[in-house]
């Protein structure tokens, strides 16, 4: 009997796994799907930059292998990294200053209590995304990164500023809505309202232009168009 290989999904939070884990598991049943939750945004972490971005992803792969007994590095056939764009590529005139504690988003602006905070975060996030979006392999394993813009909830629920306390409820409801009809998720993620046209490189070029990183777009549909051995 052929041993199943592993597709490793690296995600920021537990709601990413809750929303998508069960669906993807059924859709790629010829392989094992595993999620590793980083517990934070690699792309905007204040210690991340273009020089260490690949090493940081590799550190998470190592942490996953240390935790998952019975899975070896050679078992992983693909690393899939899912990220939020968070308006990383906007112009400074799209930053709206208001008395808010955390960043808030609209499809045309980031609302924050200072312009510099946003510019500094976005500069860091751009560096890391630019590096990783061009990276074909990490530690010899095929790597690809897909985005949800402005964030996961924006794409899945059309809610750009969903309150943290509602995220799990929405994630569970989303996952449940595809129970035993997982193949219809592919129709959803290919919806022309937000599925960016073009190949992998073209979808990354698109999201970096014209304030698109604030708008409701995703290139995750490309994951399902690639043959998985």
C-alpha positions as semicolon CSV with decimal commas, in nm:
position;residue;x (nm);y (nm);z (nm)
1;X;0,000;0,000;0,000
2;X;0,133;0,341;-0,100
3;X;0,206;0,566;0,197
4;X;0,022;0,895;0,184
5;X;0,234;1,204;0,148
6;X;0,175;1,523;0,347
7;X;0,061;1,865;0,226
8;X;0,153;2,107;0,502
9;X;-0,060;2,421;0,538
10;X;0,098;2,704;0,734
11;X;-0,166;2,942;0,866
12;X;-0,182;3,232;1,106
13;X;-0,465;3,132;1,339
14;X;-0,695;2,853;1,450
15;X;-0,991;2,996;1,257
16;X;-0,802;2,943;0,929
17;X;-0,778;2,574;1,014
18;X;-1,138;2,556;1,137
19;X;-1,271;2,726;0,823
20;X;-1,074;2,527;0,567
21;X;-0,917;2,219;0,727
22;X;-1,208;1,976;0,696
23;X;-1,294;2,092;0,345
24;X;-0,940;2,063;0,211
25;X;-0,890;1,727;0,383
26;X;-1,178;1,583;0,180
27;X;-1,078;1,753;-0,145
28;X;-0,721;1,617;-0,143
29;X;-0,792;1,281;0,019
30;X;-0,512;1,109;-0,173
31;X;-0,269;1,292;0,057
32;X;-0,258;1,378;0,426
33;X;-0,347;1,739;0,497
34;X;-0,186;1,890;0,804
35;X;-0,217;2,245;0,939
36;X;0,050;2,424;1,137
37;X;-0,073;2,734;1,319
38;X;0,196;2,999;1,364
39;X;-0,005;3,200;1,618
40;X;0,090;3,526;1,449
41;X;0,154;3,685;1,113
42;X;0,497;3,583;0,982
43;X;0,475;3,849;0,711
44;X;0,433;4,144;0,947
45;X;0,626;4,020;1,250
46;X;0,860;4,298;1,359
47;X;1,156;4,060;1,343
48;X;1,080;3,946;0,987
49;X;1,248;4,085;0,677
50;X;1,343;3,977;0,327
51;X;1,669;3,823;0,452
52;X;1,518;3,588;0,709
53;X;1,169;3,524;0,563
54;X;1,253;3,184;0,415
55;X;1,436;3,075;0,731
56;X;1,134;3,174;0,940
57;X;0,900;2,958;0,732
58;X;1,152;2,674;0,753
59;X;1,160;2,712;1,132
60;X;0,785;2,651;1,136
61;X;0,830;2,341;0,920
62;X;1,088;2,211;1,168
63;X;0,856;2,288;1,460
64;X;0,577;2,098;1,286
65;X;0,804;1,794;1,230
66;X;0,920;1,800;1,592
67;X;0,558;1,788;1,706
68;X;0,419;1,539;1,454
69;X;0,565;1,203;1,543
70;X;0,578;0,964;1,251
71;X;0,607;1,234;0,985
72;X;0,949;1,295;0,830
73;X;1,062;1,586;0,617
74;X;1,071;1,353;0,314
75;X;0,698;1,286;0,366
76;X;0,609;1,650;0,293
77;X;0,546;1,698;-0,078
78;X;0,421;2,055;-0,059
79;X;0,414;2,355;0,175
80;X;0,112;2,581;0,130
81;X;0,127;2,914;0,311
82;X;-0,199;3,108;0,353
83;X;-0,176;3,477;0,438
84;X;-0,391;3,788;0,478
85;X;-0,289;4,088;0,266
86;X;-0,401;4,347;0,525
87;X;-0,371;4,632;0,277
88;X;0,008;4,594;0,267
89;X;0,055;4,763;-0,071
90;X;-0,150;5,082;-0,038
91;X;-0,030;5,438;-0,091
92;X;0,012;5,670;0,208
93;X;-0,293;5,870;0,098
94;X;-0,501;5,561;0,174
95;X;-0,420;5,580;0,545
96;X;-0,693;5,747;0,749
97;X;-0,595;5,877;1,092
98;X;-0,852;5,831;1,369
99;X;-0,846;5,755;1,741
100;X;-0,848;5,376;1,719
101;X;-0,646;5,118;1,912
102;X;-0,603;4,858;1,638
103;X;-0,588;4,895;1,263
104;X;-0,931;4,887;1,095
105;X;-0,993;4,839;0,726
106;X;-1,221;4,945;0,446
107;X;-1,183;4,863;0,078
108;X;-1,027;5,204;0,024
109;X;-0,829;5,279;0,343
110;X;-0,653;5,157;0,654
111;X;-0,779;5,339;0,962
112;X;-0,512;5,382;1,230
113;X;-0,402;5,626;1,500
114;X;-0,091;5,723;1,304
115;X;0,042;5,710;0,949
116;X;0,394;5,598;1,047
117;X;0,271;5,283;1,222
118;X;0,099;5,169;0,903
119;X;0,389;5,259;0,674
120;X;0,636;5,076;0,895
121;X;0,418;4,762;0,916
122;X;0,347;4,769;0,544
123;X;0,712;4,814;0,450
124;X;0,805;4,508;0,654
125;X;0,515;4,304;0,519
126;X;0,598;4,397;0,159
127;X;0,961;4,287;0,202
128;X;0,857;3,946;0,331
129;X;0,577;3,892;0,079
130;X;0,798;3,998;-0,212
131;X;1,055;3,739;-0,105
132;X;0,816;3,452;-0,033
133;X;0,588;3,504;-0,333
134;X;0,889;3,440;-0,559
135;X;1,017;3,141;-0,362
136;X;0,952;2,805;-0,536
137;X;1,100;2,578;-0,266
138;X;1,183;2,589;0,101
139;X;1,439;2,338;0,225
140;X;1,391;2,147;-0,101
141;X;1,012;2,120;-0,064
142;X;0,783;2,287;-0,323
143;X;0,638;2,601;-0,163
144;X;0,354;2,828;-0,264
145;X;0,182;3,116;-0,086
146;X;-0,179;3,217;-0,142
147;X;-0,357;3,526;-0,018
148;X;-0,693;3,633;0,118
149;X;-0,749;4,004;0,086
150;X;-0,794;4,209;0,284
151;X;-0,819;3,905;0,516
152;X;-0,968;3,556;0,537
153;X;-1,304;3,676;0,672
154;X;-1,329;3,936;0,395
155;X;-1,309;3,664;0,129
156;X;-1,509;3,390;0,303
157;X;-1,782;3,605;0,461
158;X;-1,750;3,949;0,296
159;X;-1,676;4,091;0,646
160;X;-1,360;4,302;0,645
161;X;-1,355;4,392;1,017
162;X;-1,514;4,088;1,179
163;X;-1,488;4,109;1,558
164;X;-1,243;3,858;1,708
165;X;-1,514;3,706;1,928
166;X;-1,720;3,619;1,618
167;X;-1,440;3,469;1,407
168;X;-1,468;3,114;1,544
169;X;-1,847;3,113;1,514
170;X;-1,822;3,221;1,149
171;X;-1,541;2,970;1,082
172;X;-1,742;2,678;1,222
173;X;-2,052;2,784;1,031
174;X;-1,851;2,810;0,708
175;X;-1,697;2,466;0,753
176;X;-2,034;2,311;0,843
177;X;-2,194;2,462;0,533
178;X;-1,970;2,243;0,314
179;X;-2,010;1,921;0,515
180;X;-2,048;1,636;0,264
181;X;-2,060;1,889;-0,023
182;X;-1,692;1,983;-0,011
183;X;-1,653;1,989;-0,389
184;X;-1,885;2,292;-0,407
185;X;-1,618;2,488;-0,217
186;X;-1,414;2,487;-0,538
187;X;-1,700;2,669;-0,713
188;X;-1,706;2,920;-0,428
189;X;-1,331;2,991;-0,429
190;X;-1,340;3,030;-0,810
191;X;-1,614;3,295;-0,785
192;X;-1,530;3,571;-1,032
193;X;-1,621;3,833;-0,770
194;X;-1,289;3,771;-0,597
195;X;-1,089;3,497;-0,773
196;X;-0,801;3,680;-0,941
197;X;-0,744;3,581;-1,303
198;X;-0,403;3,476;-1,429
199;X;-0,126;3,242;-1,328
200;X;0,048;3,242;-0,988
201;X;0,294;3,518;-1,078
202;X;0,026;3,734;-1,238
203;X;-0,206;3,707;-0,936
204;X;0,077;3,829;-0,712
205;X;0,152;4,120;-0,943
206;X;-0,219;4,214;-0,945
207;X;-0,267;4,223;-0,567
208;X;0,027;4,463;-0,523
209;X;-0,124;4,728;-0,752
210;X;-0,397;4,994;-0,730
211;X;-0,492;4,941;-0,367
212;X;-0,601;4,584;-0,449
213;X;-0,450;4,456;-0,123
214;X;-0,746;4,616;0,058
215;X;-1,010;4,478;-0,177
216;X;-1,185;4,142;-0,170
217;X;-0,957;3,916;-0,372
218;X;-0,793;3,575;-0,344
219;X;-0,570;3,352;-0,554
220;X;-0,634;3,038;-0,348
221;X;-0,834;2,885;-0,634
222;X;-0,498;2,820;-0,803
223;X;-0,418;2,559;-0,538
224;X;-0,695;2,337;-0,675
225;X;-0,579;2,376;-1,034
226;X;-0,238;2,222;-0,967
227;X;-0,204;1,847;-1,000
228;X;-0,111;1,694;-0,666
229;X;0,083;1,367;-0,696
